[in-house]
Every structure is written in structure tokens, then in C-alpha cells.
Amino acid sequence: MSDPIVATVELRRGQGGDVDALVSFWAEAGENHHRPADGVALVESLLSRDPDSLVIAELDGRIVGTVIAGWDGWRAHLYRLAVAPELRGRGIARLLVRHAEARLAELGAIRFDAMVLADNATGAAAWSAMGYRPQDEWARWIKSASPDAR
């Protein structure tokens, strides 16, 4: 049975006026260890390139959840799934992910992947509850785009 609060949550795409609020929201609600900090310029770039990729959940005009549904024409990636800590476990993440999956499937995706930090137990539990499983055959390899980064 779904929490009645989910019925009052509105989903919409990200907009330029959301940038500062999103960066603040992710600082509070996102898993921010082991990755570069979110920044205004990065969010603005995402919104200018693919505004439909950023799905925002609002409750009474306040951002309470997000997911980015990235599509590069080949693969579908889900990341930055975040829900306000006081509203977790009420179905907002599931609502966001279902919406993102529908968008990606419409674009041609045949499989979705979720980016979850290895030590993010809360995130792993949420993705697992939605039917996602770790793929043991793969590891994510990264390299900074900045020559000054370590």
C-alpha cells in the first residue's frame, strides 16, 4: 500500500531556476562521499543539454526528491536519486524511478543501470527494493577530466 503523501507529490523536469535549490538539496539529501561536489555550472550544463533528464519531485512547492535519467543513445543511466531524509521510505524514490524508466524506455533503452556508491547502504537498499541488482562482472573505472585533480 502506498503512502498517501505520494499522491500529493508532483513530478516535473528541471529548470534553470532550480539550480541553486538543487545544489542545496543534494548537499542535504544526496550521498556525497567519494565523488566531486555538485556545482551550479554542472547542473546548468545538464539542464541546457537535456532538461528532461532531471526529474524533480515537489511537495508543496519544495524539492523533496530527484533522479537523473541519462540517455546517451546507447545506454540508460540513473543517478542522483535522492529523497529528503524525513520523507524516505514513503514511495517518492519509487515514483521518481518509475517515471525515469518510462522516459528512458520511450527513448529506446532496453536496460537501465543505477550508479550507487559501494558503501551507500541506504541507496543499495532502495535500488534493490525496486528490482535492481549489482552486476558483479563489471566495475566502474574513472579518471578525472581535470589534469590538476588527484
Sequence and secondary structure as in RCSB ss.txt:
>XXXX:A:sequence
MSDPIVATVELRRGQGGDVDALVSFWAEAGENHHRPADGVALVESLLSRDPDSLVIAELDGRIVGTVIAGWDGWR
AHLYRLAVAPELRGRGIARLLVRHAEARLAELGAIRFDAMVLADNATGAAAWSAMGYRPQDEWARWIKSASPDAR
>XXXX:A:secstr
   GGGGG EEEE  GGGHHHHHHHHHHHS  TTS    HHHHHHHHHH GGGEEEEEETTEEEEEEEEEE SS 
EEEEEEEE GGGTTSSHHHHHHHHHHHHHHHHT S EEE   TT HHHHHHHHHTT    TT       SSTT  
